[in-house]
Amino acid sequence: MSVSTAESLRVSDIKDPEVLFERYNTEDIRRIERKVRGEIEQKKEELRQMVGERYRDLIDAADTIGEMRQCSQSVVLSIQDMNHYCHKLKQGRTKSQTIAKQDIRLLLEIPECIWSAMESLQYLKATQLYLLCCHLHGMLNLDTASGPHYSPILARFPILIRQVATTGHFRSAILLNSKSLLRGRAVSDQAIAEALVSTMLLEDSSPRQALADFLLARKSSIYQLLNQPQHGAGIKAQVCSLVELLVTTLFQAYAVFYMPPEGGPKSGEGALTYGMLFSTLENVTSAVPTGSMFKFLPSSVSEFQPVLRTLAHPIQREQLRDTLQQWINTCKEDICRGISSLLVYVTSLKALAAIRDAIWDLLSTDSISMHWASVCQCLLERPLDVWEDFLQHLFLQRLQDDDGDLFQTSSTQLLTAALRDLENQATASLSPPHGHSARYELDMASFLWSEAPGDLLSDSSWVSVAQRDRQQQHSGLAMKTLALTPCVQTFCTSLDTKLRTRLDDLQHYLPVQEGSRLDKGLATSAFDRFKDAADVEDSLREACLACVQRILSHIRSELSAGLQDPNLSTVLFVARLCQSMGDLCTNLRQCVLGREGSSEAPKESARPGRKLGKAKAPAQVGPAQAKWGSLKQDLSACSMEAYRIWSTALSKALVGNFATALNAVSPGAILKTATSWEELEIQEEAESGNSVTSKIRLPVQTSWFVQLLLFQLCLEVNRVGGHALPRPTLYELLKSCLDQTLHHFHTITLQTQDKTRALQLLFDLRYLCTTLGTRLVDGSSSRSSQDPRIQQVCDWLEGFIDPFDLDVFTTPLNANLNRLSQRTSKQLVHRNSGANSQEHYNILPLASSQIRFGLLPLSMSNTRNTKSDRQAADPPSLATPTSTSVIDHSFRPGNLFRQLANQEEEPAAPSLFKLSWLSGMAK
């Protein structure tokens, strides 16, 4: 139907040729084409007939005459050729038959020889035989173009038909095997040259095309190595095979394609061969075979030589350099991408170092290291470092990724698990075996006074503390003295173990010592294996710093989320963790400092033996030490932040109960918090000169809510291990308590007080200021920086006391205050300003120096004799005022407070919790 449609199509209907190709097939298109061409010719003919109808006969006659002349000449030449051929056949009939028989015999033997040559990988010999076979086909007119019907030999020898068909497959087989040989790594230079010559003879290609085929085959081999399945072949062997293939390719490119410039220096003994492609090609196309067997062959066979149709000029150095450089750049991308994907499966630095050392061993062999520089200079006109240009950054990147992945996952998981366990234990039952860790965070005393098998190490009897290495296991008793709970110990031990494992693994990648870095000095060393040691240490250092910063960031987020209602067990855990991480995680310091830390170790050990009097210029701080110092500062700042949250919550809770009792105005509440007063007899001289004895009552104890506040404060601090709390935290806690108590004292100034309560509150306030008052770090008194509210409250309270009575009460009230401070010094574990004014009947005198065992009575006597001692030793006696100005001065508001302050000539003593907290531990 399509044929009839195509034939019925008119030429005038053809508008768009593309429509024809959409509607009809190829055969229909050709019919339409013939039809169109026929109509075109018809139109031309009509045009010719219309224009030159009269000249047609003349043209036809001229053409006929020309054809007759050509025909007659060809007939004459054909008759002459036939005559010559018949004469020649008569003369050489016998000789031609003999030559044909020899050629046919060779044709029958050549296929077997070709197969044998291909089996022995002699592809150049197989190519020569194949070309000889093609030459014989031409001589015997056995080409397929002439057809079997026109060959009388095929008619007489039908077996040659099969031989001709078999010979046609040799070309593709030789080409395929030759190009396959180019992809091999363990192939000799001569075999590569012969394979390339075979390809050039079969494809009539040029040396530049042969170079392109060689490099393309090697790129295919690299791709095959990168994508081969991992069936027992290790990554180390695979990477070494890639490096070997890359190096071998350049060596073979030099041996096969490189030709030295004319007039250049000749290579001496032991130098590499070059130009093998051109020498082999010259031997194949120019050498004449010699031997006794060739005299029995016809000259057409013995004198046959393969011919290369293209000119085999040597490749110019610029073209060779650009081609090889382009190939290196292309392979570099594939190699880097492939090796990066392979190194993902290398999970340890020991394996990574083994791969690097294997590459070093391969490139440091004599066959490579002796000639590598000269080969690269001849081919690329520049040095080529396989390790630095291809692999070093891949190994370093893998090491950095491994460090980042390891510390990112492990540190976050450890901290999250620890915080989750604390929260779960805090919400669960606190009875054993649940809630031990959370209970220990809030109640350190129960952990300190509990015995455990690991309190003393097994070798503590014969290994002293000075002989023990810092990185060895700490005893449980040492952890208790540092107030470190099991949760903190577990976290630090786990993190330190991971760091120790990483450090041990890193030692395989770094030189053992500086003296062992001999790679650079060896004559056969391909590259310096430990050149990137500093980068490796920097990678580990940055990973550790990022790990700790990630921990700190997580801790700060936890602290910020719980500011309104903080979980004190979590807060204390993170505070102790940040405080002790730098000491317990000894390997963290080694990771950050690296070799700077190991070099500083002997200096630190030799430091205690030097005289203290000799000052030395500060040592220069390296970058690693600066980072370690910055890290310790960050840890300390985070620890102080957590302790600040705890101290704020503690002071708020304790002072809340204090404020409730202080603001109570009912008589029952006041009597409930009242304490006993002391009754004193004083003698006064009357106007008549007689002495008058009178009795006064003064407070000797603070109110119960004041004592409860201080005792609970001491108890709470001891519960969380106050002996290990930082001194700034204690100062902040005391300052916070004092500020809040002053605030509540200041709020009651709007109330009216009687003389008795005003005197008691004045005694309480003075005792609180003496007990909770802090001093500066350098030991100087901080009286100049005291809160002005103290003076305001004292002035307000003294306003409710008679001025004459206030002047009388000043001295005995001061003595009672000093005595109370001395008596409560052991209970509250502090030293006050009156510690040196001891009573003679006290069986527990206090030493002026630090007391190591505060609960043991001392038989020593204090030799210091100060003005306060003499005032306390003298009996209290009051003189009658003799001057009105003195009386007026003593009647001023706030005089009692000023007199108490002026009598303290000693510097302000250490405040609460000055002595060892372990001595005053609440059981």
Secondary structure as UniProt FT lines:
FT   HELIX           2..8
FT   HELIX           11..13
FT   HELIX           17..23
FT   HELIX           26..52
FT   TURN            54..55
FT   HELIX           56..119
FT   TURN            120..121
FT   HELIX           123..139
FT   TURN            140..141
FT   TURN            144..146
FT   HELIX           148..150
FT   HELIX           152..156
FT   HELIX           159..167
FT   TURN            168..169
FT   HELIX           170..182
FT   HELIX           189..203
FT   HELIX           207..226
FT   HELIX           235..257
FT   TURN            262..263
FT   TURN            269..270
FT   HELIX           276..286
FT   HELIX           292..296
FT   HELIX           299..302
FT   HELIX           317..343
FT   TURN            344..345
FT   HELIX           349..363
FT   HELIX           366..369
FT   TURN            370..371
FT   HELIX           372..380
FT   HELIX           387..391
FT   HELIX           392..427
FT   TURN            432..433
FT   HELIX           436..442
FT   HELIX           444..448
FT   HELIX           453..455
FT   TURN            458..462
FT   TURN            465..467
FT   TURN            470..471
FT   HELIX           476..481
FT   TURN            482..483
FT   HELIX           486..506
FT   TURN            507..509
FT   HELIX           514..516
FT   TURN            519..521
FT   TURN            523..524
FT   TURN            529..532
FT   HELIX           533..561
FT   HELIX           568..584
FT   HELIX           586..593
FT   HELIX           595..606
FT   HELIX           607..609
FT   TURN            612..613
FT   HELIX           623..662
FT   HELIX           667..673
FT   STRAND          677..685
FT   TURN            687..688
FT   STRAND          691..699
FT   HELIX           704..719
FT   TURN            720..721
FT   HELIX           722..724
FT   HELIX           727..747
FT   HELIX           748..750
FT   HELIX           755..772
FT   TURN            777..778
FT   HELIX           783..785
FT   HELIX           788..798
FT   TURN            799..800
FT   HELIX           803..823
FT   HELIX           825..828
FT   TURN            833..836
FT   TURN            840..841
FT   TURN            854..855
FT   HELIX           867..873
FT   HELIX           884..890
FT   TURN            893..894
FT   HELIX           895..902
FT   TURN            917..920
//
